[in-house]
Amino acid sequence: MSDYAESKMADVQFTYELQRTLKMATEKELCERVCKKQACAIQFCLQRRNYQESKCAEVIKRYYDCCAAAKEAEQKTRTTSS
């Protein structure tokens, strides 16, 4: 493979990784913004239960459910506005 081809492949890989990283950051920001109440509930639960995650499993699940719903709503918004 030529140096040029290898360079282009590296560029494509970098672009893919950058897009993936940006998407993950955007999803994290979405969850932090929309599910702040649930995130705070996790912290409160962990503090009260001596940081034993197993005792806060339901509260943690609600946070992940909130994130999933927020991502789904965001995706629907993107597809209907496109």
N, CA, C and O atoms as a Maestro MAE file, in Angstrom:
{
 s_m_m2io_version
 :::
 2.0.0
}

f_m_ct {
 s_m_title
 :::
 protein
 m_atom[328] {
  # First column is atom index #
  i_m_mmod_type
  r_m_x_coord
  r_m_y_coord
  r_m_z_coord
  i_m_residue_number
  s_m_chain_name
  s_m_pdb_residue_name
  s_m_pdb_atom_name
  i_m_atomic_number
  :::
  1 25 0.857 -1.170 0.000 1 A "MET " " N  " 7
  2 3 0.000 0.000 0.000 1 A "MET " " CA " 6
  3 2 0.906 1.236 0.000 1 A "MET " " C  " 6
  4 15 1.933 1.270 0.677 1 A "MET " " O  " 8
  5 25 0.511 2.225 -0.756 2 A "SER " " N  " 7
  6 3 1.327 3.438 -0.854 2 A "SER " " CA " 6
  7 2 1.184 4.295 0.402 2 A "SER " " C  " 6
  8 15 0.234 4.151 1.172 2 A "SER " " O  " 8
  9 25 2.143 5.177 0.582 3 A "ASP " " N  " 7
  10 3 2.087 6.101 1.716 3 A "ASP " " CA " 6
  11 2 0.835 6.964 1.651 3 A "ASP " " C  " 6
  12 15 0.224 7.266 2.676 3 A "ASP " " O  " 8
  13 25 0.456 7.359 0.432 4 A "TYR " " N  " 7
  14 3 -0.739 8.189 0.244 4 A "TYR " " CA " 6
  15 2 -1.989 7.439 0.706 4 A "TYR " " C  " 6
  16 15 -2.825 7.989 1.422 4 A "TYR " " O  " 8
  17 25 -2.105 6.178 0.287 5 A "ALA " " N  " 7
  18 3 -3.274 5.376 0.664 5 A "ALA " " CA " 6
  19 2 -3.321 5.173 2.180 5 A "ALA " " C  " 6
  20 15 -4.384 5.268 2.794 5 A "ALA " " O  " 8
  21 25 -2.169 4.894 2.771 6 A "GLU " " N  " 7
  22 3 -2.121 4.728 4.223 6 A "GLU " " CA " 6
  23 2 -2.510 6.015 4.937 6 A "GLU " " C  " 6
  24 15 -3.198 5.985 5.958 6 A "GLU " " O  " 8
  25 25 -2.065 7.144 4.394 7 A "SER " " N  " 7
  26 3 -2.401 8.442 4.974 7 A "SER " " CA " 6
  27 2 -3.907 8.685 4.912 7 A "SER " " C  " 6
  28 15 -4.505 9.153 5.881 7 A "SER " " O  " 8
  29 25 -4.513 8.366 3.779 8 A "LYS " " N  " 7
  30 3 -5.964 8.550 3.622 8 A "LYS " " CA " 6
  31 2 -6.730 7.638 4.577 8 A "LYS " " C  " 6
  32 15 -7.725 8.052 5.171 8 A "LYS " " O  " 8
  33 25 -6.267 6.400 4.725 9 A "MET " " N  " 7
  34 3 -6.933 5.480 5.644 9 A "MET " " CA " 6
  35 2 -6.833 5.993 7.078 9 A "MET " " C  " 6
  36 15 -7.788 5.887 7.848 9 A "MET " " O  " 8
  37 25 -5.689 6.543 7.429 10 A "ALA " " N  " 7
  38 3 -5.515 7.103 8.769 10 A "ALA " " CA " 6
  39 2 -6.442 8.294 8.967 10 A "ALA " " C  " 6
  40 15 -7.008 8.465 10.047 10 A "ALA " " O  " 8
  41 25 -6.605 9.123 7.931 11 A "ASP " " N  " 7
  42 3 -7.509 10.272 8.007 11 A "ASP " " CA " 6
  43 2 -8.946 9.822 8.220 11 A "ASP " " C  " 6
  44 15 -9.672 10.397 9.031 11 A "ASP " " O  " 8
  45 25 -9.351 8.793 7.489 12 A "VAL " " N  " 7
  46 3 -10.719 8.272 7.611 12 A "VAL " " CA " 6
  47 2 -10.933 7.719 9.020 12 A "VAL " " C  " 6
  48 15 -11.964 7.979 9.641 12 A "VAL " " O  " 8
  49 25 -9.966 6.959 9.522 13 A "GLN " " N  " 7
  50 3 -10.077 6.394 10.869 13 A "GLN " " CA " 6
  51 2 -10.166 7.501 11.912 13 A "GLN " " C  " 6
  52 15 -10.982 7.423 12.831 13 A "GLN " " O  " 8
  53 25 -9.332 8.531 11.776 14 A "PHE " " N  " 7
  54 3 -9.350 9.652 12.716 14 A "PHE " " CA " 6
  55 2 -10.704 10.349 12.687 14 A "PHE " " C  " 6
  56 15 -11.267 10.665 13.736 14 A "PHE " " O  " 8
  57 25 -11.226 10.589 11.490 15 A "THR " " N  " 7
  58 3 -12.516 11.265 11.342 15 A "THR " " CA " 6
  59 2 -13.624 10.441 11.989 15 A "THR " " C  " 6
  60 15 -14.487 10.984 12.679 15 A "THR " " O  " 8
  61 25 -13.597 9.129 11.763 16 A "TYR " " N  " 7
  62 3 -14.597 8.246 12.358 16 A "TYR " " CA " 6
  63 2 -14.526 8.308 13.883 16 A "TYR " " C  " 6
  64 15 -15.552 8.452 14.548 16 A "TYR " " O  " 8
  65 25 -13.328 8.201 14.434 17 A "GLU " " N  " 7
  66 3 -13.155 8.239 15.888 17 A "GLU " " CA " 6
  67 2 -13.605 9.582 16.462 17 A "GLU " " C  " 6
  68 15 -14.233 9.628 17.520 17 A "GLU " " O  " 8
  69 25 -13.286 10.668 15.768 18 A "LEU " " N  " 7
  70 3 -13.689 11.998 16.219 18 A "LEU " " CA " 6
  71 2 -15.208 12.117 16.233 18 A "LEU " " C  " 6
  72 15 -15.784 12.621 17.198 18 A "LEU " " O  " 8
  73 25 -15.858 11.658 15.170 19 A "GLN " " N  " 7
  74 3 -17.321 11.715 15.112 19 A "GLN " " CA " 6
  75 2 -17.936 10.882 16.233 19 A "GLN " " C  " 6
  76 15 -18.909 11.299 16.862 19 A "GLN " " O  " 8
  77 25 -17.370 9.710 16.479 20 A "ARG " " N  " 7
  78 3 -17.870 8.836 17.533 20 A "ARG " " CA " 6
  79 2 -17.705 9.495 18.903 20 A "ARG " " C  " 6
  80 15 -18.612 9.446 19.734 20 A "ARG " " O  " 8
  81 25 -16.555 10.106 19.133 21 A "THR " " N  " 7
  82 3 -16.292 10.786 20.401 21 A "THR " " CA " 6
  83 2 -17.242 11.958 20.599 21 A "THR " " C  " 6
  84 15 -17.772 12.157 21.692 21 A "THR " " O  " 8
  85 25 -17.456 12.733 19.538 22 A "LEU " " N  " 7
  86 3 -18.368 13.873 19.629 22 A "LEU " " CA " 6
  87 2 -19.793 13.415 19.900 22 A "LEU " " C  " 6
  88 15 -20.512 14.041 20.680 22 A "LEU " " O  " 8
  89 25 -20.204 12.322 19.257 23 A "LYS " " N  " 7
  90 3 -21.549 11.791 19.478 23 A "LYS " " CA " 6
  91 2 -21.706 11.350 20.930 23 A "LYS " " C  " 6
  92 15 -22.727 11.631 21.557 23 A "LYS " " O  " 8
  93 25 -20.702 10.664 21.463 24 A "MET " " N  " 7
  94 3 -20.769 10.212 22.852 24 A "MET " " CA " 6
  95 2 -20.817 11.402 23.804 24 A "MET " " C  " 6
  96 15 -21.552 11.376 24.791 24 A "MET " " O  " 8
  97 25 -20.042 12.443 23.518 25 A "ALA " " N  " 7
  98 3 -20.047 13.639 24.368 25 A "ALA " " CA " 6
  99 2 -21.405 14.320 24.318 25 A "ALA " " C  " 6
  100 15 -21.917 14.773 25.341 25 A "ALA " " O  " 8
  101 25 -21.988 14.391 23.123 26 A "THR " " N  " 7
  102 3 -23.298 15.015 22.963 26 A "THR " " CA " 6
  103 2 -24.360 14.225 23.726 26 A "THR " " C  " 6
  104 15 -25.214 14.811 24.391 26 A "THR " " O  " 8
  105 25 -24.307 12.896 23.629 27 A "GLU " " N  " 7
  106 3 -25.262 12.063 24.354 27 A "GLU " " CA " 6
  107 2 -25.096 12.231 25.862 27 A "GLU " " C  " 6
  108 15 -26.082 12.270 26.599 27 A "GLU " " O  " 8
  109 25 -23.860 12.329 26.315 28 A "LYS " " N  " 7
  110 3 -23.607 12.530 27.746 28 A "LYS " " CA " 6
  111 2 -24.185 13.868 28.199 28 A "LYS " " C  " 6
  112 15 -24.822 13.950 29.249 28 A "LYS " " O  " 8
  113 25 -23.963 14.912 27.408 29 A "GLU " " N  " 7
  114 3 -24.505 16.231 27.749 29 A "GLU " " CA " 6
  115 2 -26.025 16.193 27.778 29 A "GLU " " C  " 6
  116 15 -26.648 16.806 28.645 29 A "GLU " " O  " 8
  117 25 -26.623 15.475 26.834 30 A "LEU " " N  " 7
  118 3 -28.076 15.352 26.787 30 A "LEU " " CA " 6
  119 2 -28.581 14.701 28.075 30 A "LEU " " C  " 6
  120 15 -29.523 15.194 28.695 30 A "LEU " " O  " 8
  121 25 -27.961 13.607 28.471 31 A "CYS " " N  " 7
  122 3 -28.374 12.925 29.707 31 A "CYS " " CA " 6
  123 2 -28.169 13.815 30.922 31 A "CYS " " C  " 6
  124 15 -29.025 13.877 31.804 31 A "CYS " " O  " 8
  125 25 -27.035 14.502 30.969 32 A "GLU " " N  " 7
  126 3 -26.771 15.380 32.113 32 A "GLU " " CA " 6
  127 2 -27.808 16.490 32.209 32 A "GLU " " C  " 6
  128 15 -28.220 16.870 33.306 32 A "GLU " " O  " 8
  129 25 -28.224 17.003 31.072 33 A "ARG " " N  " 7
  130 3 -29.176 18.114 31.058 33 A "ARG " " CA " 6
  131 2 -30.594 17.635 31.377 33 A "ARG " " C  " 6
  132 15 -31.278 18.217 32.219 33 A "ARG " " O  " 8
  133 25 -31.022 16.584 30.708 34 A "VAL " " N  " 7
  134 3 -32.413 16.135 30.821 34 A "VAL " " CA " 6
  135 2 -32.656 15.318 32.094 34 A "VAL " " C  " 6
  136 15 -33.741 15.375 32.673 34 A "VAL " " O  " 8
  137 25 -31.659 14.571 32.521 35 A "CYS " " N  " 7
  138 3 -31.851 13.627 33.626 35 A "CYS " " CA " 6
  139 2 -31.136 14.059 34.905 35 A "CYS " " C  " 6
  140 15 -30.721 13.223 35.708 35 A "CYS " " O  " 8
  141 25 -30.998 15.344 35.079 36 A "LYS " " N  " 7
  142 3 -30.282 15.869 36.248 36 A "LYS " " CA " 6
  143 2 -30.947 15.429 37.557 36 A "LYS " " C  " 6
  144 15 -30.261 15.083 38.519 36 A "LYS " " O  " 8
  145 25 -32.260 15.443 37.588 37 A "LYS " " N  " 7
  146 3 -32.987 15.043 38.800 37 A "LYS " " CA " 6
  147 2 -32.642 13.601 39.181 37 A "LYS " " C  " 6
  148 15 -32.412 13.303 40.354 37 A "LYS " " O  " 8
  149 25 -32.607 12.714 38.193 38 A "GLN " " N  " 7
  150 3 -32.290 11.310 38.452 38 A "GLN " " CA " 6
  151 2 -30.825 11.144 38.877 38 A "GLN " " C  " 6
  152 15 -30.516 10.315 39.733 38 A "GLN " " O  " 8
  153 25 -29.928 11.931 38.280 39 A "ALA " " N  " 7
  154 3 -28.509 11.869 38.657 39 A "ALA " " CA " 6
  155 2 -28.321 12.308 40.106 39 A "ALA " " C  " 6
  156 15 -27.550 11.702 40.851 39 A "ALA " " O  " 8
  157 25 -29.020 13.347 40.493 40 A "CYS " " N  " 7
  158 3 -28.945 13.818 41.886 40 A "CYS " " CA " 6
  159 2 -29.516 12.773 42.840 40 A "CYS " " C  " 6
  160 15 -29.012 12.592 43.949 40 A "CYS " " O  " 8
  161 25 -30.568 12.090 42.403 41 A "ALA " " N  " 7
  162 3 -31.164 11.040 43.234 41 A "ALA " " CA " 6
  163 2 -30.170 9.897 43.456 41 A "ALA " " C  " 6
  164 15 -30.143 9.299 44.532 41 A "ALA " " O  " 8
  165 25 -29.356 9.595 42.446 42 A "ILE " " N  " 7
  166 3 -28.328 8.561 42.599 42 A "ILE " " CA " 6
  167 2 -27.331 8.975 43.678 42 A "ILE " " C  " 6
  168 15 -27.004 8.188 44.566 42 A "ILE " " O  " 8
  169 25 -26.855 10.204 43.597 43 A "GLN " " N  " 7
  170 3 -25.887 10.684 44.583 43 A "GLN " " CA " 6
  171 2 -26.474 10.641 45.995 43 A "GLN " " C  " 6
  172 15 -25.812 10.214 46.941 43 A "GLN " " O  " 8
  173 25 -27.704 11.083 46.119 44 A "PHE " " N  " 7
  174 3 -28.373 11.083 47.422 44 A "PHE " " CA " 6
  175 2 -28.491 9.657 47.960 44 A "PHE " " C  " 6
  176 15 -28.199 9.393 49.127 44 A "PHE " " O  " 8
  177 25 -28.924 8.744 47.089 45 A "CYS " " N  " 7
  178 3 -29.089 7.347 47.489 45 A "CYS " " CA " 6
  179 2 -27.754 6.744 47.917 45 A "CYS " " C  " 6
  180 15 -27.671 6.091 48.956 45 A "CYS " " O  " 8
  181 25 -26.724 6.960 47.128 46 A "LEU " " N  " 7
  182 3 -25.412 6.398 47.456 46 A "LEU " " CA " 6
  183 2 -24.886 6.931 48.786 46 A "LEU " " C  " 6
  184 15 -24.312 6.186 49.581 46 A "LEU " " O  " 8
  185 25 -25.085 8.209 49.016 47 A "GLN " " N  " 7
  186 3 -24.631 8.790 50.284 47 A "GLN " " CA " 6
  187 2 -25.372 8.176 51.470 47 A "GLN " " C  " 6
  188 15 -24.772 7.869 52.501 47 A "GLN " " O  " 8
  189 25 -26.664 8.004 51.311 48 A "ARG " " N  " 7
  190 3 -27.473 7.452 52.413 48 A "ARG " " CA " 6
  191 2 -27.207 5.967 52.644 48 A "ARG " " C  " 6
  192 15 -27.397 5.467 53.753 48 A "ARG " " O  " 8
  193 25 -26.771 5.263 51.606 49 A "ARG " " N  " 7
  194 3 -26.589 3.805 51.683 49 A "ARG " " CA " 6
  195 2 -25.108 3.414 51.715 49 A "ARG " " C  " 6
  196 15 -24.738 2.305 51.332 49 A "ARG " " O  " 8
  197 25 -24.270 4.345 52.178 50 A "ASN " " N  " 7
  198 3 -22.840 4.076 52.357 50 A "ASN " " CA " 6
  199 2 -22.168 3.603 51.057 50 A "ASN " " C  " 6
  200 15 -21.310 2.720 51.072 50 A "ASN " " O  " 8
  201 25 -22.574 4.207 49.946 51 A "TYR " " N  " 7
  202 3 -21.981 3.968 48.627 51 A "TYR " " CA " 6
  203 2 -22.045 2.514 48.181 51 A "TYR " " C  " 6
  204 15 -21.128 2.020 47.526 51 A "TYR " " O  " 8
  205 25 -23.120 1.834 48.533 52 A "GLN " " N  " 7
  206 3 -23.346 0.463 48.076 52 A "GLN " " CA " 6
  207 2 -24.298 0.514 46.880 52 A "GLN " " C  " 6
  208 15 -25.510 0.669 47.036 52 A "GLN " " O  " 8
  209 25 -23.721 0.381 45.687 53 A "GLU " " N  " 7
  210 3 -24.506 0.510 44.453 53 A "GLU " " CA " 6
  211 2 -25.694 -0.439 44.408 53 A "GLU " " C  " 6
  212 15 -26.762 -0.079 43.912 53 A "GLU " " O  " 8
  213 25 -25.515 -1.637 44.920 54 A "SER " " N  " 7
  214 3 -26.593 -2.625 44.850 54 A "SER " " CA " 6
  215 2 -27.861 -2.138 45.550 54 A "SER " " C  " 6
  216 15 -28.967 -2.521 45.170 54 A "SER " " O  " 8
  217 25 -27.703 -1.304 46.558 55 A "LYS " " N  " 7
  218 3 -28.859 -0.783 47.283 55 A "LYS " " CA " 6
  219 2 -29.527 0.382 46.551 55 A "LYS " " C  " 6
  220 15 -30.601 0.835 46.948 55 A "LYS " " O  " 8
  221 25 -28.890 0.865 45.484 56 A "CYS " " N  " 7
  222 3 -29.442 1.986 44.707 56 A "CYS " " CA " 6
  223 2 -29.733 1.578 43.266 56 A "CYS " " C  " 6
  224 15 -29.866 2.430 42.387 56 A "CYS " " O  " 8
  225 25 -29.830 0.279 43.029 57 A "ALA " " N  " 7
  226 3 -29.997 -0.224 41.664 57 A "ALA " " CA " 6
  227 2 -31.227 0.368 40.974 57 A "ALA " " C  " 6
  228 15 -31.163 0.711 39.794 57 A "ALA " " O  " 8
  229 25 -32.325 0.489 41.682 58 A "GLU " " N  " 7
  230 3 -33.555 1.013 41.074 58 A "GLU " " CA " 6
  231 2 -33.395 2.481 40.688 58 A "GLU " " C  " 6
  232 15 -33.870 2.901 39.633 58 A "GLU " " O  " 8
  233 25 -32.737 3.248 41.526 59 A "VAL " " N  " 7
  234 3 -32.510 4.671 41.244 59 A "VAL " " CA " 6
  235 2 -31.583 4.815 40.036 59 A "VAL " " C  " 6
  236 15 -31.794 5.678 39.184 59 A "VAL " " O  " 8
  237 25 -30.565 3.970 39.967 60 A "ILE " " N  " 7
  238 3 -29.633 3.991 38.836 60 A "ILE " " CA " 6
  239 2 -30.360 3.600 37.558 60 A "ILE " " C  " 6
  240 15 -30.138 4.200 36.506 60 A "ILE " " O  " 8
  241 25 -31.228 2.592 37.645 61 A "LYS " " N  " 7
  242 3 -31.997 2.160 36.470 61 A "LYS " " CA " 6
  243 2 -32.872 3.296 35.951 61 A "LYS " " C  " 6
  244 15 -32.997 3.478 34.740 61 A "LYS " " O  " 8
  245 25 -33.477 4.058 36.854 62 A "ARG " " N  " 7
  246 3 -34.309 5.191 36.422 62 A "ARG " " CA " 6
  247 2 -33.493 6.214 35.645 62 A "ARG " " C  " 6
  248 15 -33.988 6.800 34.682 62 A "ARG " " O  " 8
  249 25 -32.239 6.434 36.057 63 A "TYR " " N  " 7
  250 3 -31.364 7.361 35.331 63 A "TYR " " CA " 6
  251 2 -31.111 6.841 33.917 63 A "TYR " " C  " 6
  252 15 -31.235 7.591 32.949 63 A "TYR " " O  " 8
  253 25 -30.756 5.560 33.793 64 A "TYR " " N  " 7
  254 3 -30.490 4.996 32.472 64 A "TYR " " CA " 6
  255 2 -31.751 4.980 31.607 64 A "TYR " " C  " 6
  256 15 -31.677 5.199 30.398 64 A "TYR " " O  " 8
  257 25 -32.893 4.724 32.214 65 A "ASP " " N  " 7
  258 3 -34.155 4.782 31.466 65 A "ASP " " CA " 6
  259 2 -34.417 6.199 30.967 65 A "ASP " " C  " 6
  260 15 -34.865 6.392 29.837 65 A "ASP " " O  " 8
  261 25 -34.136 7.184 31.810 66 A "CYS " " N  " 7
  262 3 -34.306 8.584 31.427 66 A "CYS " " CA " 6
  263 2 -33.391 8.923 30.257 66 A "CYS " " C  " 6
  264 15 -33.816 9.573 29.302 66 A "CYS " " O  " 8
  265 25 -32.140 8.486 30.330 67 A "CYS " " N  " 7
  266 3 -31.184 8.748 29.245 67 A "CYS " " CA " 6
  267 2 -31.650 8.110 27.943 67 A "CYS " " C  " 6
  268 15 -31.592 8.732 26.882 67 A "CYS " " O  " 8
  269 25 -32.106 6.880 28.028 68 A "ALA " " N  " 7
  270 3 -32.571 6.189 26.826 68 A "ALA " " CA " 6
  271 2 -33.765 6.918 26.211 68 A "ALA " " C  " 6
  272 15 -33.838 7.072 24.992 68 A "ALA " " O  " 8
  273 25 -34.688 7.361 27.043 69 A "ALA " " N  " 7
  274 3 -35.856 8.096 26.544 69 A "ALA " " CA " 6
  275 2 -35.445 9.434 25.940 69 A "ALA " " C  " 6
  276 15 -35.992 9.849 24.918 69 A "ALA " " O  " 8
  277 25 -34.488 10.109 26.566 70 A "ALA " " N  " 7
  278 3 -34.019 11.395 26.045 70 A "ALA " " CA " 6
  279 2 -33.333 11.217 24.698 70 A "ALA " " C  " 6
  280 15 -33.541 12.014 23.784 70 A "ALA " " O  " 8
  281 25 -32.516 10.174 24.572 71 A "LYS " " N  " 7
  282 3 -31.830 9.903 23.299 71 A "LYS " " CA " 6
  283 2 -32.841 9.562 22.208 71 A "LYS " " C  " 6
  284 15 -32.708 10.009 21.068 71 A "LYS " " O  " 8
  285 25 -33.843 8.775 22.560 72 A "GLU " " N  " 7
  286 3 -34.874 8.398 21.588 72 A "GLU " " CA " 6
  287 2 -35.652 9.631 21.127 72 A "GLU " " C  " 6
  288 15 -35.917 9.790 19.936 72 A "GLU " " O  " 8
  289 25 -36.013 10.489 22.057 73 A "ALA " " N  " 7
  290 3 -36.738 11.713 21.706 73 A "ALA " " CA " 6
  291 2 -35.879 12.618 20.832 73 A "ALA " " C  " 6
  292 15 -36.377 13.223 19.883 73 A "ALA " " O  " 8
  293 25 -34.596 12.712 21.147 74 A "GLU " " N  " 7
  294 3 -33.669 13.525 20.348 74 A "GLU " " CA " 6
  295 2 -33.554 12.969 18.935 74 A "GLU " " C  " 6
  296 15 -33.536 13.722 17.962 74 A "GLU " " O  " 8
  297 25 -33.476 11.648 18.829 75 A "GLN " " N  " 7
  298 3 -33.382 11.003 17.513 75 A "GLN " " CA " 6
  299 2 -34.647 11.257 16.696 75 A "GLN " " C  " 6
  300 15 -34.567 11.536 15.500 75 A "GLN " " O  " 8
  301 25 -35.810 11.163 17.336 76 A "LYS " " N  " 7
  302 3 -37.068 11.432 16.630 76 A "LYS " " CA " 6
  303 2 -37.122 12.875 16.159 76 A "LYS " " C  " 6
  304 15 -37.587 13.155 15.055 76 A "LYS " " O  " 8
  305 25 -36.646 13.791 16.994 77 A "THR " " N  " 7
  306 3 -36.617 15.205 16.622 77 A "THR " " CA " 6
  307 2 -35.725 15.424 15.413 77 A "THR " " C  " 6
  308 15 -36.073 16.183 14.508 77 A "THR " " O  " 8
  309 25 -34.578 14.761 15.393 78 A "ARG " " N  " 7
  310 3 -33.649 14.903 14.260 78 A "ARG " " CA " 6
  311 2 -34.242 14.348 12.974 78 A "ARG " " C  " 6
  312 15 -34.088 14.950 11.911 78 A "ARG " " O  " 8
  313 25 -34.919 13.205 13.058 79 A "THR " " N  " 7
  314 3 -35.447 12.594 11.842 79 A "THR " " CA " 6
  315 2 -36.655 13.355 11.306 79 A "THR " " C  " 6
  316 15 -36.862 13.397 10.093 79 A "THR " " O  " 8
  317 25 -37.451 13.952 12.178 80 A "THR " " N  " 7
  318 3 -38.615 14.699 11.697 80 A "THR " " CA " 6
  319 2 -38.237 16.087 11.193 80 A "THR " " C  " 6
  320 15 -38.938 16.653 10.354 80 A "THR " " O  " 8
  321 25 -37.134 16.638 11.697 81 A "SER " " N  " 7
  322 3 -36.728 17.973 11.242 81 A "SER " " CA " 6
  323 2 -35.834 17.914 10.011 81 A "SER " " C  " 6
  324 15 -35.552 18.947 9.404 81 A "SER " " O  " 8
  325 25 -35.386 16.722 9.634 82 A "SER " " N  " 7
  326 3 -34.507 16.591 8.456 82 A "SER " " CA " 6
  327 2 -35.289 16.544 7.176 82 A "SER " " C  " 6
  328 15 -34.705 16.437 6.098 82 A "SER " " O  " 8
  :::
 }
 m_bond[327] {
  # First column is bond index #
  i_m_from
  i_m_to
  i_m_order
  :::
  1 1 2 1
  2 2 3 1
  3 3 4 2
  4 3 5 1
  5 5 6 1
  6 6 7 1
  7 7 8 2
  8 7 9 1
  9 9 10 1
  10 10 11 1
  11 11 12 2
  12 11 13 1
  13 13 14 1
  14 14 15 1
  15 15 16 2
  16 15 17 1
  17 17 18 1
  18 18 19 1
  19 19 20 2
  20 19 21 1
  21 21 22 1
  22 22 23 1
  23 23 24 2
  24 23 25 1
  25 25 26 1
  26 26 27 1
  27 27 28 2
  28 27 29 1
  29 29 30 1
  30 30 31 1
  31 31 32 2
  32 31 33 1
  33 33 34 1
  34 34 35 1
  35 35 36 2
  36 35 37 1
  37 37 38 1
  38 38 39 1
  39 39 40 2
  40 39 41 1
  41 41 42 1
  42 42 43 1
  43 43 44 2
  44 43 45 1
  45 45 46 1
  46 46 47 1
  47 47 48 2
  48 47 49 1
  49 49 50 1
  50 50 51 1
  51 51 52 2
  52 51 53 1
  53 53 54 1
  54 54 55 1
  55 55 56 2
  56 55 57 1
  57 57 58 1
  58 58 59 1
  59 59 60 2
  60 59 61 1
  61 61 62 1
  62 62 63 1
  63 63 64 2
  64 63 65 1
  65 65 66 1
  66 66 67 1
  67 67 68 2
  68 67 69 1
  69 69 70 1
  70 70 71 1
  71 71 72 2
  72 71 73 1
  73 73 74 1
  74 74 75 1
  75 75 76 2
  76 75 77 1
  77 77 78 1
  78 78 79 1
  79 79 80 2
  80 79 81 1
  81 81 82 1
  82 82 83 1
  83 83 84 2
  84 83 85 1
  85 85 86 1
  86 86 87 1
  87 87 88 2
  88 87 89 1
  89 89 90 1
  90 90 91 1
  91 91 92 2
  92 91 93 1
  93 93 94 1
  94 94 95 1
  95 95 96 2
  96 95 97 1
  97 97 98 1
  98 98 99 1
  99 99 100 2
  100 99 101 1
  101 101 102 1
  102 102 103 1
  103 103 104 2
  104 103 105 1
  105 105 106 1
  106 106 107 1
  107 107 108 2
  108 107 109 1
  109 109 110 1
  110 110 111 1
  111 111 112 2
  112 111 113 1
  113 113 114 1
  114 114 115 1
  115 115 116 2
  116 115 117 1
  117 117 118 1
  118 118 119 1
  119 119 120 2
  120 119 121 1
  121 121 122 1
  122 122 123 1
  123 123 124 2
  124 123 125 1
  125 125 126 1
  126 126 127 1
  127 127 128 2
  128 127 129 1
  129 129 130 1
  130 130 131 1
  131 131 132 2
  132 131 133 1
  133 133 134 1
  134 134 135 1
  135 135 136 2
  136 135 137 1
  137 137 138 1
  138 138 139 1
  139 139 140 2
  140 139 141 1
  141 141 142 1
  142 142 143 1
  143 143 144 2
  144 143 145 1
  145 145 146 1
  146 146 147 1
  147 147 148 2
  148 147 149 1
  149 149 150 1
  150 150 151 1
  151 151 152 2
  152 151 153 1
  153 153 154 1
  154 154 155 1
  155 155 156 2
  156 155 157 1
  157 157 158 1
  158 158 159 1
  159 159 160 2
  160 159 161 1
  161 161 162 1
  162 162 163 1
  163 163 164 2
  164 163 165 1
  165 165 166 1
  166 166 167 1
  167 167 168 2
  168 167 169 1
  169 169 170 1
  170 170 171 1
  171 171 172 2
  172 171 173 1
  173 173 174 1
  174 174 175 1
  175 175 176 2
  176 175 177 1
  177 177 178 1
  178 178 179 1
  179 179 180 2
  180 179 181 1
  181 181 182 1
  182 182 183 1
  183 183 184 2
  184 183 185 1
  185 185 186 1
  186 186 187 1
  187 187 188 2
  188 187 189 1
  189 189 190 1
  190 190 191 1
  191 191 192 2
  192 191 193 1
  193 193 194 1
  194 194 195 1
  195 195 196 2
  196 195 197 1
  197 197 198 1
  198 198 199 1
  199 199 200 2
  200 199 201 1
  201 201 202 1
  202 202 203 1
  203 203 204 2
  204 203 205 1
  205 205 206 1
  206 206 207 1
  207 207 208 2
  208 207 209 1
  209 209 210 1
  210 210 211 1
  211 211 212 2
  212 211 213 1
  213 213 214 1
  214 214 215 1
  215 215 216 2
  216 215 217 1
  217 217 218 1
  218 218 219 1
  219 219 220 2
  220 219 221 1
  221 221 222 1
  222 222 223 1
  223 223 224 2
  224 223 225 1
  225 225 226 1
  226 226 227 1
  227 227 228 2
  228 227 229 1
  229 229 230 1
  230 230 231 1
  231 231 232 2
  232 231 233 1
  233 233 234 1
  234 234 235 1
  235 235 236 2
  236 235 237 1
  237 237 238 1
  238 238 239 1
  239 239 240 2
  240 239 241 1
  241 241 242 1
  242 242 243 1
  243 243 244 2
  244 243 245 1
  245 245 246 1
  246 246 247 1
  247 247 248 2
  248 247 249 1
  249 249 250 1
  250 250 251 1
  251 251 252 2
  252 251 253 1
  253 253 254 1
  254 254 255 1
  255 255 256 2
  256 255 257 1
  257 257 258 1
  258 258 259 1
  259 259 260 2
  260 259 261 1
  261 261 262 1
  262 262 263 1
  263 263 264 2
  264 263 265 1
  265 265 266 1
  266 266 267 1
  267 267 268 2
  268 267 269 1
  269 269 270 1
  270 270 271 1
  271 271 272 2
  272 271 273 1
  273 273 274 1
  274 274 275 1
  275 275 276 2
  276 275 277 1
  277 277 278 1
  278 278 279 1
  279 279 280 2
  280 279 281 1
  281 281 282 1
  282 282 283 1
  283 283 284 2
  284 283 285 1
  285 285 286 1
  286 286 287 1
  287 287 288 2
  288 287 289 1
  289 289 290 1
  290 290 291 1
  291 291 292 2
  292 291 293 1
  293 293 294 1
  294 294 295 1
  295 295 296 2
  296 295 297 1
  297 297 298 1
  298 298 299 1
  299 299 300 2
  300 299 301 1
  301 301 302 1
  302 302 303 1
  303 303 304 2
  304 303 305 1
  305 305 306 1
  306 306 307 1
  307 307 308 2
  308 307 309 1
  309 309 310 1
  310 310 311 1
  311 311 312 2
  312 311 313 1
  313 313 314 1
  314 314 315 1
  315 315 316 2
  316 315 317 1
  317 317 318 1
  318 318 319 1
  319 319 320 2
  320 319 321 1
  321 321 322 1
  322 322 323 1
  323 323 324 2
  324 323 325 1
  325 325 326 1
  326 326 327 1
  327 327 328 2
  :::
 }
}
